[in-house]
Amino acid sequence: MISENGFTKVNVESIARAVNKNKSSFYYYFGDWEGFEDSLLEYHLSLAEEFALEIRNCQSIIPGMVDIFLDYKTDIFFHKQLRINRDKPQFKKCFESVFNIFENAILETWKSFLMLEDQSFLAAKILALLSENFLLKITYENYTYQWMYNYLLDVAQLLEEINSKSRN
């Protein structure tokens, strides 16, 4: 629910209704809304570790990692909500921790994809910029294999263009 609607549009009552329980069950399990948020952040971090393991074991950005991103759609959109609400310190901390886990998992393959094997710093900076841009651009409607494929091709073409101009 939070992945789709955001933190501001979800409350105890809507969650209880969605799982067919009463509000007192929510409070029994989580204590309060902050306890619920803490549990969500812990869960998001644990899923980030699973996601990173799959990314680390993948040898290609296209199609391999694109497929993994599609499998983790809900988690990616939850991460987007953390980014949107990163003014809350615990959301910012979780957002940054998850990105670090992701960056460590993907960087080697990412460097190869960008043909920047000998420029780790530059590849990492591009990854950070594109990750921000990616989160801003994705919607539930466009989050498809074809959209991600085209997005990555645009990135590759942009870098190719930059490289060719810098050689001239």
N, C-alpha and C positions, 0 to 999 in steps of 0.2 A: 504494500500500500504506500509506503513512504517512497519507494523507488519510483512509483508512477505519479504520486500526488504531491510529494514533498512533506516536510515535517510540519509545516503550518496548516496543512489541510487534513491532517490525521490526528485523532484524539482517542482517548481511552474508550469512549463510547463506540466509535466507528470500528475500532479493533475488536472489541468484545462482540459486536454485532457480526463482524466478518467471520469470526471463529465460532459463532453460535454459543457464546458463553456470556455470563453476566459480568458487570464491571468489578464486582468483588473478587472474581477469579483473577482478573488482571492484577489487582492490588495484592492478592495473595502471592502470586508468582513474582511480581516485580517490586512490590512495596510502594513505589510511586513512579511518576513519569521519568524522573532522572534515572531510576534503577532500570527502567525499560531501555532508555537510551544507552546506558552503560552496557547492557546485555547485547544490544544491537551492534555497538562498536566492537565489542569482543568477538561477536560472531563474524562481523565483516573482516576483522583481522585474520580470523582462522580461515575464512574462505579465500582471503588474499594469499595465504600460504599454499592452499590447494591450487589456486589459479597459477601461482608462480611455479609450482612444481610441474604443472602441465606445460607451461610456457618454456621452462628450462629444457624439458624433454622434446620439444618441438624443434625441428631443423629448419623450418621456413616460416617467413612472415605470411606469404600467400602460397597455398591456401591454409596451411596448418594453424597459424595463430589467429587468423580471421575466424576460422571455425571455433576455436576456443573462446574467442570474444563473444561469438554468438551464443555459445553454451552458457556463458556467465552474464547474460543480458541483465538480469535483475540486479546482480551485484555491481555491474558497471553503472547502472542508473542510480543505485544507492550511493555509489561513490560520487556521482554527479551531484546528488543532493548534499553530500558532505562539502563538496566544493562550493556550492551555492551558499551554504550556511556556515562557512568556515570562520565567521566572526565569533562563533562559540569556540573557546579554546580546546575543548575535548574533541570537537569535530575537526578542527584544524590539525590537531595532533594525529588523529586517526587518519585523516586524508594524507598527510605527509608520510606517515609510517607505511601506509599501503602503497603509495607511489614508490617509496624506496625499495620495498619488497619487489614490486613490479620491475623497476629499473634494473635491479640486480639480476633479475631473471632473464630479461630480454636483451640487455645491452650488447652482448656478443653477437647475437643473431641480427640485431638492429644495425650494428656497425657494418656487417656484411651486406645487408640489404641496401644501405646507403652508400656502399663502397667507401667507407671511412674506417677501414680496419686499423689504420695507424693513427687515428685521431679520436680517441676515446672521449676526450673532453667535449669536442665539437658534437659528436654523435649524442652524447648525454644531454647537451644543451638543446639540440634539435628535438630530441625525444620529449624533454620537459615542455618546450613550446608547443609541440604538436599534441601532446596529451591534453594540455589546457584547451587548445583549439578544438580537439576532438570532443571533449566533454561539452563545450559550448554548442557544437553543431549537431550532436546526436539528438534525435527525437525517437519516440516509439514507432513512428511511421517510417522513418528512413533507416532504422537500424537493421540493415539487411546485408547479406554477403556482397551484393552488387555495389551498394553504397560504399562499404568499407574498401572493397577492391578498387573502386574509382578514386577514393580518397587517397589511398596509398600510392596509386599510380600518379596522381597529381603531385604528391610529395616527391616521388622519384624523378618525375619530369622537371620539377622546379629545381631540384639539386643538380640534375644533369645540365640544365640551362645555366645555373650559377657557375658550375665547373667549366663549361665551355667558354663562358665569357671571361672567366679569370685566366684562362690559358691564352686568350687573344690579347 
